[in-house]
Amino acid sequence: MPGSAVATQPAAPSQPSMLLQALSGVLPDAAVLWSAEDTAPYECDGLVAHRQIPLAVVLPETIEQVGEILRICHRLGVPVVPRGAGTSLSGGAKPVANGLVLSMARFKRILNIDPRARTATVQPGVRNLAVSEAAAGHGLYYAPDPSSQIACTIGGNIGENAGGVHCLKYGLTLHNVLCVRGLTLRGEPVKFGALAPDAPGLDLLPLVIGSEGMLAVVTEVTLRLVPKPQLAQVIMASFDDVEAGGNAVAEVIAAGIIPAGLEMMDQAATIAVEQYVHAGYDLEAAAILLCESDGTPEEVAEEIERMTRVLRRCGATRIQVSASEEERLRFWSGRKNAFPAAGRISPDYYCMDGTIPRKHIGTLLRRIQQMEARYGLRCINVFHAGDGNMHPLILFNGAEAREWHRAEQFGTDILEACVELGGTVTGEHGVGVEKLDVMCTQFAAPERAMFFRVKAAFDPDRLLNPDKAIPTLARCAEYGRQRVSGGLLPHPDLPRY
Ligand SMILES: Cc1cc2nc3c(=O)[nH]c(=O)nc-3n(C[C@H](O)[C@H](O)[C@H](O)COP(=O)(O)OP(=O)(O)OC[C@H]3O[C@@H](n4cnc5c(N)ncnc54)[C@H](O)[C@@H]3O)c2cc1C
């Protein structure tokens, strides 16, 4: 990924001393980082092109401390950016100038596993994979499995409504969370959702999940656990044409099958991955599909047979079914290591995250090939095909500023193509700072105004992770990509560029 393309800004001179003095009254010295050396590791998240040194970083350990920190920031008007593991790929955890980074990394206790209710109650800094590891003894696991699951936290998963390979069948984070507790920017406790199947009042749980740390600081989460299937097997299907592979994805779902995972990689991706993890992929194929089935042995046998029939009908040139658990995990290890594999073959890569209706996968892949020629940059494709969630990885050299700008424009073109094909600008990585401009393409001014009103209902002072996810009217006017609703251009008085 690119180097520092956005300059960091100095902190305002008067605010730091007041803030640090107030914080030292509620936190031990070691929990407040303020020297440039200590705050530098927090200057960005996984979107390393966008950096900002924060005023200070705090590492509280108790909910009372979090409440005190928030009340101090509210009183002094200091912006706060909540942070989990900092693996977000959209800049959601990027610090704000003159603001505080509120690291929730020390909230890493699993509070309760209830095998009868099939729930886990955890603190927000618990790693995604740690939940499944803790539940394994009960024959249970937490289904949403982002490829970053060894590092990313449940708080960050809530922030981004994270997805993963198994979310096609088992749902995204949103579908696997029962209850969220948190604090508003004013330090007031809030609770969304319930342990019972339904709760009175407006259902604000879906609003908080995917809200990118802009509505409340998550302090406790109750997750739904699912039983580990008796058996899982994966088909690796080869295609000699990417479009045929893309069309096969739509056909599998249209046949009434919901695979436990349905992922696609093009040849450039399989070659990169194979050199890295030796997953056993068919390197002759223009694209491969990985289609997983799980359940009882009988269910799996029947589903594998049905999927094989559909895949052959759609032109699969080779079908290989994992013959052991070891082979199944090997097939998946390639897919799960695709991003680091891209990092081995290029100085930098830029991961996009658009979503399109499945039937258009082939069309978009062809268009990306044309964009590669136009921008003179390579792009490898590895994605959650069953969800239509595309992850084109644009390869470039971040040491060349012009190349980074070409990569950025290439990425924008892909996301705009996603919207044009009836999709969205993000599937699971969030908007953050990265996709603010293309949000102007997707949403019209009245919709964006509504987003701001929701934000204001939770955080009227606009101090909690401000300037993320929702573009202002002025920004959209400058970008020149206002979505025109009903033929009426909003605010025609504003100058267009
Ligand atoms: C190699 C790699 C692979 C990836 N693969 C996937 C994938 O398959 N699927 C996927 O969905 N994502 C993936 N991601 C993106 C990233 O891992 C996810 O978005 C993840 O959910 C972020 O978790 P985090 O703990 O790192 O959160 P952070 O990056 O720290 O924060 C993410 C957002 O959540 C907010 N936040 C964090 N904690 C809290 C809290 N306690 N309260 C309120 N807000 C909070 C932050 O303000 C920010 O807006 C990948 C990233 C990498 C680097």
The ligand as an ORCA input file, in Angstrom:
! r2SCAN-3c Opt
* xyz 0 1
  C      -5.422     -8.474      5.298
  C      -6.793     -7.947      5.605
  C      -7.890     -8.722      5.280
  C      -9.191     -8.257      5.543
  N     -10.252     -9.057      5.239
  C     -11.499     -8.646      5.553
  C     -12.625     -9.487      5.279
  O     -12.511    -10.610      4.775
  N     -13.843     -9.008      5.611
  C     -14.015     -7.777      6.189
  O     -15.153     -7.405      6.470
  N     -12.972     -6.976      6.445
  C     -11.727     -7.367      6.166
  N     -10.669     -6.551      6.440
  C     -10.903     -5.208      7.019
  C     -10.865     -5.130      8.584
  O     -10.123     -6.196      9.133
  C     -12.292     -5.126      9.146
  O     -12.971     -3.953      8.745
  C     -12.377     -5.227     10.688
  O     -13.729     -5.327     11.062
  C     -11.753     -4.043     11.411
  O     -11.572     -4.402     12.768
  P     -10.519     -3.650     13.689
  O     -10.600     -4.200     15.065
  O      -9.189     -3.651     13.067
  O     -11.152     -2.180     13.700
  P     -10.474     -0.771     13.430
  O      -9.793     -0.774     12.116
  O      -9.674     -0.369     14.593
  O     -11.773      0.163     13.362
  C     -12.728     -0.016     12.353
  C     -13.916      0.921     12.598
  O     -14.613      0.514     13.767
  C     -14.623      1.566     14.740
  N     -14.442      0.934     16.056
  C     -13.482      0.062     16.438
  N     -13.693     -0.319     17.710
  C     -14.806      0.341     18.144
  C     -15.535      0.383     19.380
  N     -15.174     -0.333     20.450
  N     -16.615      1.183     19.439
  C     -17.028      1.921     18.386
  N     -16.371      1.911     17.204
  C     -15.287      1.122     17.087
  C     -13.486      2.498     14.352
  O     -13.728      3.832     14.764
  C     -13.502      2.372     12.836
  O     -14.463      3.214     12.282
  C      -9.365     -6.982      6.160
  C      -8.250     -6.217      6.505
  C      -6.979     -6.682      6.232
  C      -5.812     -5.828      6.617
*
